[in-house]
């Protein structure tokens, strides 16, 4: 019953995306800073961040919200991808990761094979690396 009411309320509204997630993280970080330092500026900035996140989530204008998210991803996308790659490399114990010296493409090879010849899938460059 309550779930249906929430679904009906959210129908046609934008919902959550990467920018909203970043705003919620910003809210929590600033609120913790306010809690630790009692500097009211952190409280008010965190309050504006959570209000903006709620406004975006409940908005009925998805085209504008998508455009805002696209601009955010254009700016923050490389940093997000870098952190995801670092997390993947840290978790993956079966492979070594190399960057192609020619084009910069990330390449994955099996770990523990000794010195191997690596061929880049993007540019075809061949180089030797130790796995």
C-alpha positions in Angstrom: 0.0 0.0 0.0 2.7 2.5 1.0 5.0 1.2 -1.8 2.2 1.9 -4.3 1.7 5.4 -3.0 5.4 6.1 -3.3 5.5 4.7 -6.8 2.6 6.9 -7.8 4.2 9.9 -6.2 7.5 9.3 -8.0 5.9 8.6 -11.4 7.1 11.2 -13.9 9.8 12.5 -11.6 13.5 12.4 -12.4 14.9 10.3 -9.6 18.6 9.7 -8.8 21.7 10.0 -11.0 25.5 10.5 -10.5 25.2 14.2 -9.8 22.6 13.6 -7.1 24.9 10.9 -5.6 27.8 13.4 -5.6 25.5 16.0 -4.0 24.5 13.6 -1.2 28.2 12.7 -0.6 29.0 16.4 -0.5 26.2 16.9 2.0 27.4 14.2 4.3 31.0 15.4 4.2 30.1 19.1 4.8 27.7 18.1 7.6 30.5 16.0 9.3 32.8 19.0 8.9 30.2 21.3 10.5 29.7 18.8 13.3 33.4 18.6 14.0 34.2 22.4 13.7 30.9 24.1 14.4 31.5 26.5 11.5 28.0 27.4 10.4 29.1 28.0 6.8 29.6 24.2 6.4 26.0 23.7 7.7 24.5 26.1 5.3 26.4 24.8 2.3 25.4 21.3 3.2 21.8 22.4 3.6 21.8 24.0 0.1 23.4 20.8 -1.3 20.7 18.5 0.1 17.9 20.9 -1.0 19.4 20.9 -4.6 19.6 17.1 -4.6 16.0 16.8 -3.4 14.9 19.4 -6.0 16.6 17.4 -8.8 15.3 14.1 -7.6 11.7 15.3 -7.5 11.9 17.3 -10.7 9.4 16.7 -13.5 11.8 18.1 -16.1 14.1 15.2 -17.0 15.6 16.8 -20.1 17.2 19.6 -18.0 18.3 17.2 -15.2 20.0 14.9 -17.9 21.8 18.0 -19.3 23.0 18.9 -15.8 24.2 15.4 -15.2 25.9 15.3 -18.6 27.8 18.5 -17.7 28.8 17.0 -14.4 30.0 13.8 -15.9 32.0 15.7 -18.5 33.9 17.5 -15.7 34.0 14.7 -13.1 34.0 11.7 -15.5 37.8 11.3 -15.8 38.2 11.3 -12.0 35.4 8.8 -11.5 36.9 6.5 -14.2 40.4 6.8 -12.6 39.0 5.8 -9.2 37.1 2.9 -10.7 40.2 1.6 -12.5 42.3 1.9 -9.3 39.6 -0.1 -7.4 39.5 -2.8 -10.2 43.3 -3.1 -10.2 43.4 -3.4 -6.4 40.7 -6.1 -6.4 42.0 -8.1 -9.3 44.8 -10.4 -8.1 44.9 -12.6 -11.2 46.0 -9.9 -13.7 48.6 -7.2 -14.2 47.6 -3.8 -15.8 49.8 -1.9 -18.2 49.4 1.3 -20.1 50.3 1.3 -23.8 53.3 3.5 -24.4 51.9 4.6 -27.8 48.2 5.4 -27.1 47.8 5.2 -23.4 45.2 2.4 -23.5 45.0 0.3 -20.3 45.9 -3.4 -21.0 45.3 -6.4 -18.8 47.5 -9.5 -18.9 47.6 -12.6 -16.8 49.9 -12.4 -13.7 52.9 -14.7 -13.2 53.7 -15.5 -16.8 57.2 -13.9 -16.7 58.4 -11.6 -19.5 55.7 -11.4 -22.2 55.1 -9.6 -25.4 52.0 -7.4 -25.2 50.1 -6.2 -28.2 47.8 -3.2 -27.8 44.3 -3.8 -29.1 43.7 -0.2 -29.9 46.8 0.8 -31.9 48.6 -2.5 -32.5 51.9 -1.4 -30.7 54.0 -4.3 -29.5 56.1 -4.0 -26.3 57.6 -6.3 -23.7 56.5 -6.3 -20.0 57.1 -8.5 -17.0 53.9 -10.0 -15.6 
